[in-house]
Amino acid sequence: MLQEAKDFITWGSLNPEVLEALIRKRGRLEGNAPVTDEVIDSKTRFKTIGEFAKAILEGEAELSELKGLKKAFRLRPPKKGYKSTKRPFKDGGSLGFRAEKMNELVKRMI
């Protein structure tokens, strides 16, 4: 599926710090309430957002464990923009597989 969509999207892996920042700054519950450590502690088996993010990346938890979490993160366009939306990442563009460089893009979008 990714190979068919590679000309329209970009993807890669995140590290725990970036996922934690994404959940903390852009994660919203129903009613537009922010996700806080207190919410994570009361609705999941984890104490902090950092622990929850690390468990998600290790496959020990899923975002769906946090009941009431909206399914989409509303991100801004990246600061300093995209390089090119017509070429693949390996050729200096913005599309396709980024591997660890995905962290930089998400940080610019948070």
N, C-alpha and C positions, 0 to 999 in steps of 0.2 A: 504494500500500500504506500509506504514512504517513497519507493522508487517511482511510482506513478505520479506522486504529488511533489517530487523534488524540484520541479521547475516553478513552483508556486509558494513554497514554504522553506523555512530553515529549521534545523533541529540539532540537538547535541545534549551532552550530559551536564548536569549542574553539580556544584559542590554544596555541602550542607549550609555554609554561611550564606550563600546566595539564595537558596531555597528558604532559609529562615527569614531573610530580609524580605523576600517576596511575600511570604505568608503574613509577616508582621505589618508591612506597609500597604499591601494591596489586597490581602485577604479580607473578605467581608462575610458576615453572617446574615441570615435573613433579618430584614429590618435595617439593613445597612450598618449594623454594629461592627466595630473593628474586632479582629482576633487578638486577644491578649493572653498572657501567661495564665491568668486566672480562668479564662474560658477553656484553655487547653487542659488545665488541671481538673476542672469540674466535669468536662465532657469526654475526656479520653483517659487512658491509663498513664499518660506522660505528664510530667510536672511543668515543662517549659516548651516554648515553641522550638527552641534549639534541639531538644531531645526528640520532639515529634518529627522535625525535618530530617534529622539523622536516621531515624527509624524508617521513614518513607524511602530514603535513598538506599537503605540496606535491605529493603523488602520486608521489613518486620511490621509495617503499618501502611495504611492507605489514607488518602485524603478523605475518603468517604467515612472513615471512623469519626470524623468531627461532624456530628449531626448539625444541620443547619448552615453549613458552609456553602456559599454560592459556588457554582460549578465553573465560573470564569473569573479570571483575574483581569481587571481593567487596566491595561498597561498603556503608557504614553508611547508615542513614536520615540525612537532612540535619540538621545542628545547627539548632536553633530551628524545626524541623519544616517542613511544607508549608503554603502559604497555604490552599488549598482544592483537594481532589481531585475536585471536582464541576464546576468552572468552568474555561474556557480561560484561558491565561496573559494574553491581551490584556484579559480582563475581571477581572483580579486573582486568578486561580486559579493552578494549577500544571500544567495539561495543555496539550498542543499545542506549537507552534513557539515557541522562546525566542530565537533568533538568538544574539547575543553574551552574553546573560544566562545562557546555559548554563554558562559558566565559573564564575559565582558559585555555582550549585547544585552543580557537581562539586567545587569547593573545600570546600564545607560537608560533602560526603559522603566525602571522602578520609580 
